[in-house]
Amino acid sequence: MKLRVGTRGSRLATAQAGEVAARLGALGVEAELVPIETSGDRGAPAADSPFGLKGLFVAEIVRALLDGGVDVAVHSAKDLPAVDDPGVVLGATPPRARPFDVLVRHQTEMAEDAVVGTSSLRRRAQLLHSRPRLRVHELRGNVDTRLAKLDAGEVDALVLAEAGLSRLGVTPRFQTPLYADEMVPAPGQGALAIQAREGDEETLRVLRVLDHAETRAAVEAERALMARLGGGCALPLGAYAVARERMVHLIAIVASPDGVRLVRAESREQGPERAAEAAAERLLAQGAGEILDAVRREG
């Protein structure tokens, strides 16, 4: 059996798809990587996608899947919109890499008023909430581009996903993990999502072997929370779930981009949907809806 694997063409995306290809190869399935340029890779604004920033990095790959140009699509789970496109199913979520962010510094120490680069509202909000004297600058580009800007002294530090650095084999000299007590990750961060066409039973049967039940439950809880809060675009929303057997522990935050307001909730429930529902209710009771509505108006 041979499967054509649709992926973004960036170095990180190719590494992620290569990880999936290796897993397929271990099952005796030949995998051909098919690079696809997305609107996000071309620098399109979030307004160009009905799903906001997230949709920019998956739409063309999903279209190729639906059109039959590829057999499966590999994404970083954090790039997926809260709800799957019609005709597409999440065939597998392999075991998750470490989901946390890391603070990558130019030097050993970092001043209280250091300049930190990130394009993420979620990261900006949580940085400023815990370290209000920091100066956060918009900084876009892939991991290599952002690290080059750090080396050039454009910023004093970056916030990057630990999983991305690991998959690229990059180990910055000065880095500090940011755990969920200080920075809650993006929904799906560290996990890979493998999509297939609905009804393609032969492919789905293969993908089920790659599926990791605890990772799937965690990602489903995080995406379900996103769906309940209307998180289809780049919002200052963090969600991190851990599943053990039937129980799902979900931690979530919503914050204003300036970090002044931050609401946090936790839930421990049986199943991802119940965990997401409980956490969403607690966030909304603390004013999360008003914070997100204000961000959407300003965006």
C-alpha positions in Angstrom: 0.0 0.0 0.0 1.2 3.5 -0.8 -0.2 6.7 0.7 0.4 10.2 -0.6 1.0 12.5 2.5 0.0 16.1 2.1 2.0 18.6 4.1 3.2 22.2 4.2 6.7 22.5 2.7 8.4 24.2 5.6 11.3 22.5 7.3 9.2 21.9 10.5 6.2 20.6 8.6 8.3 18.3 6.5 9.9 16.9 9.7 6.4 16.3 11.1 5.2 14.6 8.0 8.5 12.6 7.9 7.7 11.4 11.5 4.3 10.1 10.2 5.9 8.6 7.2 8.3 6.7 9.4 5.4 5.4 11.5 3.6 4.3 8.3 6.8 2.6 7.0 7.0 0.6 10.2 3.6 -0.8 9.2 4.8 -1.7 5.8 3.1 1.2 4.2 5.0 3.3 1.7 4.5 7.1 2.2 5.2 9.8 -0.4 5.4 13.3 0.9 3.6 15.9 -1.2 4.5 19.5 -0.2 1.7 22.0 -0.6 2.1 25.8 -0.3 -0.7 27.3 1.9 -2.0 30.9 2.1 -0.3 31.2 5.5 3.1 30.3 3.9 2.5 33.1 1.3 1.8 35.6 4.1 -1.9 36.0 3.6 -3.8 37.9 6.3 -6.1 36.0 8.7 -9.1 37.8 7.2 -8.6 35.7 4.0 -9.7 32.6 5.8 -13.2 31.9 7.3 -11.3 30.1 10.1 -8.9 33.0 10.8 -5.2 32.4 11.2 -5.6 28.7 11.8 -7.3 28.1 8.5 -4.5 29.7 6.5 -2.2 26.8 7.2 -4.6 23.9 6.4 -7.1 25.0 3.8 -5.1 24.1 0.6 -4.0 20.8 2.1 -7.5 19.8 3.1 -8.7 20.8 -0.5 -6.0 18.5 -2.0 -7.2 15.7 0.3 -10.9 16.2 -0.7 -9.9 16.4 -4.4 -7.9 13.2 -4.2 -4.5 14.8 -4.8 -3.3 13.3 -1.5 -4.5 10.4 0.6 -3.8 11.8 4.1 -2.9 15.3 5.4 -0.5 15.9 8.3 -0.9 19.1 10.3 0.3 20.4 13.6 -2.9 19.9 15.7 -2.6 23.5 16.9 -3.2 24.7 13.3 -6.6 22.9 13.0 -9.8 24.9 13.3 -12.1 23.8 16.1 -14.3 21.8 13.8 -13.2 19.5 11.0 -14.2 20.3 7.4 -17.1 18.4 5.9 -15.9 15.2 4.3 -12.7 15.1 6.4 -12.1 13.1 9.6 -9.2 13.0 12.1 -7.8 9.6 11.4 -5.0 9.5 14.0 -3.2 11.5 16.6 0.2 9.9 17.3 1.7 10.2 20.8 2.2 13.9 21.7 5.5 15.6 22.0 6.1 17.9 24.9 3.4 20.6 24.5 4.9 23.5 26.4 6.5 26.7 25.2 10.1 27.7 25.9 11.6 31.1 26.4 14.7 31.3 24.2 17.2 34.0 25.3 20.1 35.8 23.6 22.1 35.7 26.8 22.2 33.9 30.1 20.1 36.6 31.9 17.2 38.6 30.7 16.3 42.1 32.0 12.8 42.8 33.4 12.2 45.2 30.5 13.7 42.9 27.8 12.2 42.8 24.3 10.5 39.5 23.6 9.4 38.5 20.0 6.2 36.6 19.3 3.3 36.9 16.9 0.9 35.0 19.2 -1.7 36.9 21.2 -1.9 34.0 23.6 1.9 34.2 24.3 1.8 38.0 24.5 -1.0 38.1 26.9 0.5 35.5 29.3 4.0 37.0 29.2 2.7 40.4 30.0 0.4 39.1 32.8 3.3 37.4 34.6 6.0 39.8 33.6 4.4 43.2 33.0 7.6 45.1 32.4 8.5 43.1 29.3 8.3 44.7 25.9 6.6 42.3 23.5 7.3 42.9 19.8 5.5 41.3 16.8 7.8 38.8 15.2 6.7 36.5 12.4 8.4 33.8 10.3 9.4 30.2 10.7 11.5 28.9 13.5 14.8 29.4 11.6 13.9 33.0 10.7 13.0 33.9 14.2 16.1 32.3 15.7 18.2 34.3 13.1 16.5 37.5 14.3 17.3 36.6 17.9 21.0 36.0 16.9 21.0 39.4 15.1 19.9 41.2 18.2 16.5 42.3 16.9 15.0 40.9 20.1 16.4 39.8 23.5 14.3 36.6 23.6 11.7 34.5 21.8 8.8 32.3 22.8 8.7 29.1 20.8 7.1 25.7 21.0 9.3 23.1 22.6 8.0 20.4 20.3 8.9 22.4 17.2 12.5 22.9 18.3 12.8 19.2 19.2 11.5 18.0 15.8 14.0 20.3 14.1 16.8 19.0 16.3 17.5 22.5 17.5 18.8 23.1 21.1 19.2 26.8 21.8 22.0 27.5 24.3 19.8 29.6 26.6 16.2 28.4 27.1 13.8 28.0 29.9 10.6 25.9 29.8 7.4 27.7 30.4 5.1 25.3 32.1 1.3 25.5 32.3 1.3 27.4 35.6 3.0 30.3 33.8 2.0 29.8 30.1 -0.8 27.5 29.0 -0.1 26.1 25.5 -2.2 26.6 22.4 -4.9 23.9 21.9 -3.3 21.0 20.2 0.3 22.2 20.6 2.9 19.4 20.4 0.4 17.0 18.8 0.2 15.9 15.2 -3.2 15.5 13.4 -3.5 13.1 10.5 -6.6 13.6 8.4 -8.2 11.3 5.9 -11.3 11.4 3.7 -14.5 10.3 5.3 -15.4 6.9 4.0 -11.9 5.9 2.9 -12.0 2.8 5.1 -8.7 1.3 3.8 -6.7 4.4 4.8 -8.6 4.9 8.1 -7.9 1.3 9.0 -4.2 1.9 8.7 -4.3 5.2 10.6 -6.1 3.7 13.5 -2.9 1.7 14.3 -1.1 5.1 14.7 -3.7 6.6 16.9 -2.8 7.2 20.6 -5.9 7.2 22.7 -4.7 9.5 25.4 -3.4 12.1 22.9 -6.6 12.0 20.9 -8.7 12.5 24.1 -6.5 15.5 25.1 -6.7 17.1 21.7 -10.4 16.5 21.4 -10.9 18.3 24.8 -8.8 21.3 23.8 -10.6 21.6 20.4 -14.0 21.2 22.0 -13.2 24.0 24.4 -12.1 26.2 21.4 -15.4 25.4 19.7 -17.4 26.4 22.7 -15.6 29.7 23.0 -15.8 30.5 19.3 -12.0 30.1 18.8 -11.8 29.9 15.1 -9.1 32.6 14.8 -6.0 33.7 16.6 -7.3 34.4 20.1 -5.5 34.8 23.4 -6.8 31.3 24.5 -4.7 28.5 26.0 -5.8 25.0 26.6 -3.9 22.0 27.9 -5.4 18.6 28.6 -4.0 15.4 30.0 -6.1 12.2 29.7 -5.6 9.1 31.9 -8.0 6.2 31.0 -11.4 7.9 31.0 -10.6 11.0 33.0 -9.5 14.2 31.3 -7.9 17.1 33.2 -8.2 20.3 31.3 -6.5 23.6 32.1 -7.6 26.7 30.2 -7.0 30.5 30.2 -8.4 33.5 28.3 -6.5 36.8 28.6 -6.6 40.3 27.2 -3.7 40.9 24.8 -2.2 43.5 27.3 -2.2 40.8 30.0 -4.2 42.9 32.4 -7.1 40.5 32.6 -6.6 36.8 32.7 -9.2 34.2 33.7 -8.2 30.6 34.4 -10.2 27.4 34.8 -9.6 23.7 35.4 -11.9 20.7 35.0 -11.6 17.0 35.7 -14.3 15.0 34.0 -14.9 11.7 32.2 -14.4 12.3 28.5 -13.2 15.3 26.5 -16.6 16.8 25.8 -17.6 17.0 29.5 -14.1 18.4 30.4 -14.4 21.1 27.8 -18.0 22.0 28.8 -17.1 22.4 32.4 -14.0 24.4 31.7 -15.8 26.7 29.3 -18.6 27.3 31.8 -16.1 28.4 34.4 -14.2 30.6 32.0 -17.4 32.3 30.8 -18.6 32.8 34.4 -15.4 34.8 35.0 -15.8 37.1 31.9 -14.0 35.2 29.2 -16.7 36.0 26.7 -16.3 39.7 27.2 -12.5 39.5 26.8 -12.8 37.4 23.5 -15.5 39.7 22.1 -13.3 42.7 22.7 -10.4 41.0 20.9 -12.6 40.1 17.9 -13.9 43.7 17.6 -10.3 45.1 17.7 -9.2 42.5 15.2 
